[in-house]
Amino acid sequence: MKLIFEHSIHGKACDILPSSDVPAVELPAKFARSSALNLPEVAEIDVSRHYTALSKRAHGVNCGFYPLGSCTMKYNPRIDEQIAALPQFTEIHPLAPREYTRGCDEAIALCKSLLCEITGMDAMTLQPAAGAHGEFMGLLLIKSYHTERKDFRRTKIIVPDSAHGTNPASAAMCGFTTVSIPSAPDGCVDIEALKSALSDEVAGLMLTNPNTVGLFDKQIIEITRLVHEAGGLVYYDGANLNAIMGVVRPGDMGFDVVHLNLHKTFATPHGGGGPGSGPVGCKAFLAPYLPDSVVRNPETKLQIRSFYGNFLVVIKALCYILTLGAEGIREAAQNAVLNANYLMHLLKDSFTPAYDTVCMHEFVLTLEDFKHETGVSALDVAKTMIDFGIHPPTMYFPLIVHEALMLEPTETESKETLEEAAKVLKRIYAMAHSEPETLKSAPHNAPIGRPDEVLAARQPVLKYGFENDR
Ligand SMILES: *Cc1c(COP(=O)(O)O)cnc(C)c1O
């Protein structure tokens, strides 16, 4: 397939704008480009065809099943998009006089209060643009708290070895050192390991519950109590909230700070890099450190992003919460858990669950023995799923499970879809025994087969080679 730049023909254009009726302004030389901008010159129809062709080569929730574990790739109701597209929301400027922004201010305040209610927190900021950004913000709250109390020794953040990679990365970005603790054989926090990691140098613990292997840690009250007793705070990675919303609240489990991923749990489509939203909530004693808009509060201590964050993503979340209501939110979580358990149950006699117990919204399979038996890896199985029109599950994560495939069906999939997916996976299981070579060279029907991953990592080509760059 050609790139848009390769369709370019000098002189073609697609602007149908009237010519300017105000005098052109000469830019000062220091702001002007020294060479022409490399923009493709194409007609409108070429642009339309190019992007339509590209979209047909991508798999999305609207194309088929997308059980990408930890990412909550659920279907997002159209009504949320329609409401967020209203001009009253899209055409407002963050610096507009207050009397024009009352409705938007109210929507923001309502969304904050609903998210506080769902998480059991007292205050919320909508500024962070994603989960990892929220982690950074939340850890800064923890840091501010210890700094304000002149407790400068607390430089360590405890993270379980099953944690998402962003957790230790965010801790490092905040200047903390991370202490990794091993998980117990049941996949949950090893209380003894936690106890021996705790000290007066620990600023806090980062945890997700249900955790990254899809299990709810039943010792959570004891865990948060131990950290508090040692003078630390507890951070809730809310990426897995889809499993528990409306049922239990991080605030009631003893967490002090949470981030949410509105683009996972609350109806914003994701993939392709944005825009997302990672609100951060906290208990009242941390609220003074929360950022607010620069406009409303110039004295703010932590400004993490401009203005109000990704406002339209917030509107989608608000619309989603209001349309589902308290009952619907709870039902969504319960169905997410039911669907994951049903799919795991259907697969159990072929593939091996890493933890053979009731799961939450996702589960992890280990293909270690399967690989010894057939020579077919988790990667081969994932690639073969593409040929059957299913997006591959998350692979090789969490790191504590070998040959891991992590499936999260979400609540928006029907019983029929889950049964069809199970049938496909069982067929792949049989193929691994009868024709392993087919799996090792999959996918066969996708636009791209198997890229050379080593070469791609060592010599990434991230930019189109324009002639005048060469
Ligand atoms: C997705 C995810 C994150 C990071 O969130 P982003 O919005 O992608 O930055 C953190 N922790 C877990 C467990 C996740 O699944």
The ligand as an SDF file (V2000), in Angstrom:
LIG
                    3D

 15 15  0  0  0  0  0  0  0  0999 V2000
   -3.3490    0.4050   30.6460 C   0  0  0  0  0  0  0  0  0  0  0  0
   -2.7200    0.2320   31.9760 C   0  0  0  0  0  0  0  0  0  0  0  0
   -1.9390    1.2730   32.5510 C   0  0  0  0  0  0  0  0  0  0  0  0
   -1.5380    2.5270   31.8090 C   0  0  0  0  0  0  0  0  0  0  0  0
   -2.5850    3.2760   31.3220 O   0  0  0  0  0  0  0  0  0  0  0  0
   -2.4710    4.1750   29.9930 P   0  0  0  0  0  0  0  0  0  0  0  0
   -3.7640    4.8950   29.9430 O   0  0  0  0  0  0  0  0  0  0  0  0
   -2.2350    3.2500   28.8550 O   0  0  0  0  0  0  0  0  0  0  0  0
   -1.3080    5.1140   30.1870 O   0  0  0  0  0  0  0  0  0  0  0  0
   -1.4840    1.0780   33.8370 C   0  0  0  0  0  0  0  0  0  0  0  0
   -1.7290   -0.0610   34.5190 N   0  0  0  0  0  0  0  0  0  0  0  0
   -2.4440   -1.0840   33.9830 C   0  0  0  0  0  0  0  0  0  0  0  0
   -2.6970   -2.3180   34.8060 C   0  0  0  0  0  0  0  0  0  0  0  0
   -2.9620   -0.9730   32.6900 C   0  0  0  0  0  0  0  0  0  0  0  0
   -3.6560   -1.9710   32.1570 O   0  0  0  0  0  0  0  0  0  0  0  0
  1  2  1  0
  2  3  1  0
  2 14  2  0
  3  4  1  0
  3 10  2  0
  4  5  1  0
  5  6  1  0
  6  7  2  0
  6  8  1  0
  6  9  1  0
 10 11  1  0
 11 12  2  0
 12 13  1  0
 12 14  1  0
 14 15  1  0
M  END
$$$$
